[in-house]
Amino acid sequence: MKKLLLIGVTALLLRKKLLKKQPIDKVGRIIRMYYINIDLTKNGIKIVNHFYSKWLTYNDKNDDKTDARVVDIKTLEKYYTRILAEQNIV
């Protein structure tokens, strides 16, 4: 589950152009799922820690809906939009 959780987050970071380097190899596999500030764009630095915190809190429940939460793209997008507003990023 942890790997699926991070794949969703990495895909969102890539889609929103918050990463400086491409985390996907030539075959389409995600080769990196953790990032430090040097890997992130200016907005990525402002967003990523808040985003991971919210997303991990949302998924840190042991119940029968865990698998559904891990792939919940709507909530991923909602958290991203909320953090943009909180950080005053347009």
matplotlib code that plots the C-alpha trace (Angstrom):
import matplotlib.pyplot as plt

x = [0.0, 2.8, 4.2, 0.8, 0.4, 3.6, 3.0, -0.1, 1.6, 4.6, 2.3, 0.5, 3.9, 5.0, 1.7, 1.7, 5.3, 6.6, 9.6, 12.8, 13.9, 11.9, 11.2, 10.3, 12.7, 12.6, 10.3, 7.7, 8.6, 8.7, 12.3, 12.1, 9.3, 11.0, 12.3, 14.5, 14.4, 17.0, 14.6, 11.7, 10.7, 10.1, 6.4, 7.2, 9.3, 6.4, 3.8, 5.3, 5.8, 2.2, 0.8, 2.5, 1.4, -2.3, -2.2, -0.5, -2.9, -5.9, -4.5, -3.4, -6.5, -6.8, -10.2, -11.9, -11.6, -7.8, -7.4, -9.9, -8.3, -4.8, -6.1, -8.5, -7.3, -10.2, -9.0, -5.4, -6.4, -8.6, -5.6, -3.4, -5.9, -6.3, -2.6, -2.2, -4.8, -3.2, 0.3, -1.1, 0.2, -1.7]
y = [0.0, 2.5, 2.1, 2.8, 5.8, 7.3, 6.5, 8.6, 11.5, 11.3, 11.3, 14.4, 16.2, 15.4, 16.4, 19.8, 20.4, 20.5, 18.4, 19.6, 16.1, 13.4, 10.6, 8.1, 6.0, 5.3, 2.3, 4.4, 3.1, 5.5, 5.3, 7.8, 8.4, 10.7, 14.2, 16.8, 20.5, 20.4, 18.0, 20.4, 23.6, 26.8, 26.0, 22.4, 23.4, 25.4, 22.6, 19.2, 18.9, 20.2, 17.9, 14.7, 15.5, 15.9, 12.9, 10.5, 11.6, 10.9, 7.4, 6.5, 4.6, 0.8, 0.0, -1.6, 1.6, 1.8, 0.5, 3.0, 5.9, 5.2, 5.7, 8.5, 11.0, 13.5, 13.9, 14.2, 17.1, 18.6, 18.6, 20.1, 22.9, 23.6, 23.9, 26.3, 28.5, 28.2, 29.0, 31.9, 30.2, 30.9]
z = [0.0, 0.8, -2.6, -4.3, -2.0, -3.1, -6.8, -6.7, -5.0, -7.4, -10.4, -9.1, -8.5, -12.0, -13.6, -11.7, -12.7, -9.1, -9.9, -11.6, -12.7, -14.4, -11.9, -14.7, -16.7, -20.5, -19.9, -18.0, -14.5, -11.5, -10.3, -7.5, -5.0, -2.4, -3.0, -1.3, -1.9, -4.7, -6.7, -6.4, -8.2, -6.2, -5.8, -5.1, -2.1, -0.8, -1.3, -1.0, 2.8, 3.5, 0.8, 2.0, 5.5, 4.6, 2.2, 4.7, 7.5, 5.2, 4.4, 7.9, 8.8, 9.2, 7.8, 4.8, 2.7, 2.7, -0.8, -2.2, -0.4, -1.8, -5.4, -4.6, -7.2, -6.4, -2.8, -4.0, -6.3, -3.5, -1.1, -3.8, -4.5, -0.8, -0.2, -3.1, -1.5, 2.0, 0.6, -1.7, -4.8, -8.0]

ax = plt.figure().add_subplot(projection="3d")
ax.plot(x, y, z, "-o")
ax.set_aspect("equal")
plt.show()
